[in-house]
């Protein structure tokens, strides 16, 4: 891992700080890197930079991040892509929700599961039933999953929170 990767990461950071002034060709370059770079560190840095665009993420960037969440061989890239998608908040498209639910259910990395669960937790009242079920199941069967993720989902759902989610939360607090 040479200095070139660090230079590229710094360049991605600088580009991300441009925010709305980020030229479309720079966004396209980040998307290309996240999708096709052979170095996982570069794909991760590109995903992180795209995440800094937050709700300004264009649809093609969202599609690239969904692809990385679903298919990247490196957990750090999947985590960075899940975190970037989470910055969309309530604008998270259904295909991203489905990809994140799959990561919560059966990713090999605890870090990816947690990032996906946190991203889903930001949906609030828009959280679909299958996402709630995945979060509850993860909380019941995996002690490493942050109880705060389930708490956030229950809190945002309020009175609409399923009793099973409340019970899972109480169980985690008691134990």
C-alpha positions in Angstrom: 0.0 0.0 0.0 1.9 2.9 -1.3 1.8 6.6 -1.0 -0.3 6.8 -4.1 -3.3 5.4 -2.3 -2.9 8.0 0.5 -2.7 10.7 -2.1 -5.8 9.4 -3.8 -7.6 9.2 -0.5 -6.7 12.9 0.3 -7.8 13.9 -3.2 -11.2 12.2 -2.6 -11.5 14.0 0.7 -10.8 17.3 -0.9 -13.3 16.7 -3.7 -16.0 15.7 -1.2 -15.5 19.0 0.7 -16.6 20.8 -2.5 -20.1 19.6 -1.8 -22.7 21.0 -4.2 -19.9 22.6 -6.2 -18.4 19.2 -7.0 -18.3 19.0 -10.8 -20.2 16.1 -12.4 -17.0 14.8 -13.9 -15.5 14.4 -10.4 -18.6 12.5 -9.2 -18.3 10.3 -12.3 -14.6 9.7 -11.4 -15.5 8.7 -7.9 -18.2 6.4 -9.1 -15.8 4.8 -11.6 -13.2 4.2 -8.8 -15.8 2.8 -6.3 -17.0 0.4 -9.0 -13.8 -0.6 -10.8 -10.6 0.1 -8.9 -8.5 -3.0 -8.2 -7.3 -1.7 -4.8 -9.9 -2.1 -2.1 -8.5 0.9 -0.2 -9.2 3.1 -3.2 -12.8 1.7 -3.5 -13.3 2.3 0.2 -12.0 5.9 0.0 -14.2 6.6 -3.0 -17.3 5.2 -1.2 -16.4 7.4 1.8 -16.0 10.5 -0.4 -19.4 9.8 -2.2 -21.0 9.4 1.3 -19.9 13.0 2.1 -22.3 14.2 -0.6 -25.1 12.9 1.6 -28.6 13.6 0.2 -27.0 15.1 -3.0 -25.8 11.7 -4.1 -26.9 11.2 -7.7 -28.8 8.0 -8.7 -25.8 6.5 -10.5 -23.7 6.9 -7.3 -26.4 5.2 -5.3 -26.5 2.3 -7.7 -22.7 2.0 -7.5 -22.8 2.0 -3.7 -25.6 -0.6 -3.6 -23.4 -2.8 -5.9 -20.5 -2.5 -3.5 -22.6 -3.2 -0.5 -23.9 -6.4 -2.2 -20.8 -7.7 -4.0 -17.5 -6.3 -2.8 -15.2 -8.9 -1.4 -13.7 -6.6 1.2 -15.7 -5.9 4.3 -14.2 -2.4 4.7 -15.6 -1.4 1.3 -19.0 -2.9 2.1 -19.0 -1.0 5.4 -18.1 2.3 3.7 -20.8 1.8 1.1 -23.4 1.0 3.7 -22.4 4.1 5.7 -22.5 6.3 2.5 -26.0 5.0 1.7 -27.1 5.7 5.3 -26.4 9.4 4.7 -29.4 9.4 2.4 -31.6 9.0 5.4 -35.3 8.9 4.5 -34.4 9.2 0.8 -33.0 5.7 0.8 -34.5 3.9 -2.3 -36.1 0.5 -1.9 -33.3 -1.4 -3.7 -30.8 0.1 -1.2 -33.1 -0.9 1.7 -33.2 -4.5 0.3 -29.4 -4.6 0.0 -28.9 -3.3 3.5 -31.4 -5.8 5.0 -29.4 -8.6 3.3 -26.2 -7.3 4.9 -27.9 -7.1 8.3 -29.1 -10.7 7.9 -26.0 -12.4 6.7 -22.8 -10.4 6.1 -19.7 -12.1 7.4 -18.5 -8.9 9.1 -19.9 -7.5 12.3 -18.8 -4.1 11.2 -20.8 -4.3 8.0 -23.9 -5.6 9.8 -23.7 -2.7 12.2 -23.2 -0.1 9.5 -26.2 -1.5 7.5 -28.4 -1.6 10.6 -27.5 2.0 11.4 -28.3 3.1 7.9 -31.7 1.3 8.1 -32.3 2.9 11.5 -32.2 6.4 9.9 -35.4 5.5 7.9 -37.6 6.1 10.9 -41.2 5.6 10.2 -40.4 4.6 6.6 -38.6 1.5 7.9 -40.3 -1.4 6.1 -41.5 -4.5 8.1 -38.8 -6.7 6.6 -36.1 -4.3 7.8 -37.6 -4.2 11.3 -37.7 -8.0 11.4 -34.0 -8.2 10.3 -33.0 -5.7 13.0 -35.0 -7.6 15.7 -33.5 -10.9 14.7 -30.0 -9.6 14.7 -30.5 -8.1 18.1 -31.9 -11.4 19.5 -29.1 -13.6 18.1 -26.0 -11.5 17.9 -24.7 -9.9 21.1 -22.2 -7.8 19.0 -25.0 -5.8 17.3 -25.3 -2.5 18.9 -28.4 -2.2 21.1 -28.5 1.4 20.1 -29.4 0.4 16.5 -32.5 -1.4 17.7 -33.2 1.4 20.1 -33.1 3.9 17.3 -35.4 1.9 15.2 -37.9 1.4 18.1 -37.7 5.1 19.0 -38.3 6.3 15.4 -41.2 3.9 15.0 -42.7 5.0 18.3 -46.1 3.5 18.9 -45.8 1.6 15.6 -42.9 -0.4 16.9 -43.7 -4.1 17.0 -44.0 -5.6 20.5 -41.3 -8.1 19.4 -38.9 -5.2 18.8 -39.7 -3.7 22.2 -39.2 -7.1 23.9 -35.8 -7.6 22.1 -34.7 -4.2 23.4 -35.9 -4.9 26.9 -34.1 -8.3 26.9 -30.8 -6.7 25.7 -31.1 -4.1 28.5 -31.9 -6.6 31.2 -29.0 -9.0 30.2 
